[in-house]
Amino acid sequence: MQSELAGIVDAIPAMVWTVQADGRADYLNQQWLDYTGLSLEEAYGDGWQSAICLTDLPAVLDYFRALQPTGKAGSIEARMRRFDGTHRWFLMQCSPLGDDSGAIAGWCWYISHSELDERRRTEALLAGERRVLEMVARGRPLAVILDALCVVVEAAAPGCHCSVLLIDPRRSAFHAGAAPTLPSGYTTAIDGAPVTRTVGPCGMAASLNTQVIVSDIASDTRWDRDAWPALALAHDLRSVWSTPILSLAGNVLGTFALYQQEPGRPTVLHQALIEQFTHVASIAIERAQTEAALRRSQAFLAEAQRLSSTGSFAWRADSDEVTWSEELYRIHEFDPSTPMTLQLSATRVHPDDIPLFTASVENARRGGGDFEVEPRLLMPDGSIKYVHVVAHATRDDTGELEYIGALQDVTERRQSQDALDKARSELAHVARVTSLGVLTASIAHEVNQPLSGILTNASTGVKMLADDPPNVEGARETARRTMRDARRAADVIARLRALFSKNGGVIESVDVNEATREVIALSSGEWRRAGVIVRTELADELPVVSGDRVQLQQVVLNLMLNASEAMSGIEGRARHLTIRTEVDDDRRVRVSVHDVGIGIDPHNLDRLFEAFYSTKSGGMGIGLSVSRSIIARHNGHLWAAPNDGPGATFAFSLPVGRS
Amino acid sequence: MADALLVTVVDDDESVRESLPDLLGQYGFATQAFASAEAFLASDCIDRTRCLILDIAMPRMTGPDLQRELTRRRHHIPIVFITAHADEIDRPKLLDSGAVDCLLKPFSEAALLDAVHAALGAR
């Protein structure tokens, strides 16, 4: 090369080098040497190849070998290594050099873009990527983000049409992500298609989880039996490279595809773009999915709070910073946009409960730990709400005390509790009347016995007075017995009236032994009729309990009737019913009724006490349920247990009362 | 009253054991009272008893139980059952089994005497 020409070539802002047909370099300009930092001696021959990025070199050489027979000019993108060891992307152009006869004497390579251009392009790409990631961070809609992503990619890869398809995992179908420059006729045909390998390269890439390159749609045979090639060709698409977009966990979220209107394979630059932007797309899609899941769970939470009338709150004890859930605003009837403070929330607390509220707050502020209070709220319209507050103390990273808690509106429960108490008392009456029916025979017996004595004694007395001389002493004795039996009959009637009257609720000191004896006396006919032998083991010096005597007697009677019922089918062994009173280990008065009947199924232990649960064909199943509620109202406990031997034991215990 | 006919009362109710013998005594019967079937079986009154006034419902051995036991021992004592339970009596069945009568407490003096006389006549 003439030196003058060489000087010019050295001056232009381009790297130029020539190679012979065998690929060996015989000329490199000063720009090339300056950029790579190589000397002429090092670069001559095959030496120039060491300035091409090792990863890209095979593609460059392949390309060159393929270009040579065509005798045409071409270009390939590859990274060059700079003198400082950094790599930069360049468009390397290659043109044949003719000799005087017009035959190809060698090839001239040149890189016309200055490094500045290349840097600008890199910066533009980085800026584009940053813009997209910023949109992700700001929570912009996914479709908008993916559209912007396609625009950035298309600017960096001229001639490419970028498409992102998303996969709906529930239906295993594609839906449109973004494809701003693809024909809409094409994209709408793919939208909603199943994720299968027959639906073009995107379906194949997604279902096989691998990149699919179609360099010429017209000649590719993989979709011969499918509609896709005709669809693509009808929209002037000739090549497409589709890559699966993977989540962090490795699941296929969608596909990222570059379409061209010419046949072709992706260059190294294209592959780098694809790698970079499938990753960005993955971040955008995962973030959108996470946000959707978060929104859904927030919606669930809000709905759950509304349904359960429960709100949640956070309170920083040091700064008094308060955060309320929407439901908490609703319960307190504050506008949700009102900034919440402890002082503001206190304005809703019922004046009578302010001391309770203040004490709880002060105690919590001093680090009192978890707390639970049930203050009343006074609403602006004068109505009262009952709320139940539970708070848990935590410390954040800086050690600041924070309470996380829940507040439930229990007004309705309080009101229904009152209604329930009323219903329960009526139910108890029904149960008593039901027992009355069961005891009719026993009552008749208890009344008929003294009546029989009265009648017989009176007859005897009349006969004695009619004697001559009248037996006055004998008649006096029979009259005395008549009076005694009449009192006995009157007692029975009085006890009955007490036991079955609807009145109750008189709290008094009750001698449980005495009360038990009365029940047994009243019902003795029933046990006799049922063939049940009642044994009593009543503790001496049993402390009194405080309660409703009649109700407690009702429970004893109920348990005895159940025990008798359980033994009704027992033959071959005595039907023993043992009723025992004692002071248990917890210093409570315990009454237990032990039978030798059919026993109870341990699986049904809990159900036994449910209202209307009955194993008896004729039973209403309210006896035990009512008994348990009576005992519960006496702060006691009623339970059942199978015996070691035959039968079961029903027992209750009550706190000792003040005598 | 060595020749007086012995009427025995078996009832767990004390009031009956007090009043019934006194009334029967007014009509010239000798009487004995027992609080349970077992006590009667253990006594020496079985052979001398001409009429047994027997309560049906008693703990342990019931009236009908005693009736069966006496039959088993071949003591054919006429029995008048008494009971305060109106609804548990299968009266025809009791009469079929050899009982002379069955009285519901409270019963009248006349009903008692009729039943006792019927029992004595049945021998």
Contacts between the chains, C-beta under 8 A, distances in Angstrom:
chain1	res1	chain2	res2	distance
A	441	B	85	5.8
A	441	B	86	7.8
A	441	B	87	5.4
A	441	B	88	6.9
A	444	B	84	6.9
A	444	B	85	7.0
A	444	B	86	6.2
A	444	B	87	7.8
A	445	B	57	7.7
A	445	B	84	4.2
A	445	B	85	5.4
A	446	B	84	8.0
A	448	B	84	3.8
A	448	B	86	7.8
A	448	B	104	7.7
A	448	B	105	4.7
A	448	B	106	6.0
A	449	B	13	5.2
A	449	B	15	6.4
A	449	B	16	7.4
A	449	B	84	5.1
A	449	B	105	6.5
A	450	B	15	6.4
A	451	B	105	7.0
A	451	B	106	4.1
A	452	B	13	8.0
A	452	B	15	7.3
A	452	B	16	6.3
A	452	B	19	7.9
A	452	B	82	7.9
A	452	B	84	6.7
A	452	B	105	3.6
A	452	B	106	4.0
A	452	B	107	6.9
A	453	B	13	7.7
A	453	B	15	3.5
A	453	B	16	6.4
A	453	B	18	7.4
A	453	B	19	5.1
A	454	B	106	7.1
A	455	B	106	4.3
A	455	B	107	7.3
A	455	B	108	6.9
A	455	B	109	7.8
A	456	B	16	7.4
A	456	B	19	3.9
A	456	B	20	5.7
A	456	B	22	7.9
A	456	B	23	5.3
A	456	B	106	7.7
A	456	B	109	7.6
A	456	B	112	7.9
A	457	B	18	7.9
A	457	B	19	4.6
A	457	B	22	7.6
A	457	B	23	7.9
A	459	B	23	5.6
A	459	B	108	7.7
A	459	B	109	4.0
A	460	B	19	6.4
A	460	B	22	4.7
A	460	B	23	4.2
A	460	B	26	5.9
A	463	B	23	7.0
A	463	B	26	4.2
A	463	B	27	7.8
A	463	B	109	7.9
A	464	B	26	6.5
A	467	B	26	7.9
A	474	B	22	7.3
A	478	B	19	7.2
A	478	B	22	6.6
A	481	B	15	7.2
A	481	B	18	6.2
A	481	B	19	6.2
A	484	B	15	7.9
A	485	B	15	5.5
A	488	B	15	7.5
A	525	B	57	7.6
A	525	B	84	6.9
A	525	B	85	7.0
A	527	B	59	7.9
A	528	B	12	8.0
A	528	B	57	4.5
A	528	B	58	6.9
A	528	B	59	6.3
A	529	B	57	5.8
A	529	B	85	5.9
A	529	B	88	6.0
A	531	B	62	7.7
A	533	B	59	5.5
A	533	B	60	7.0
A	574	B	60	8.0
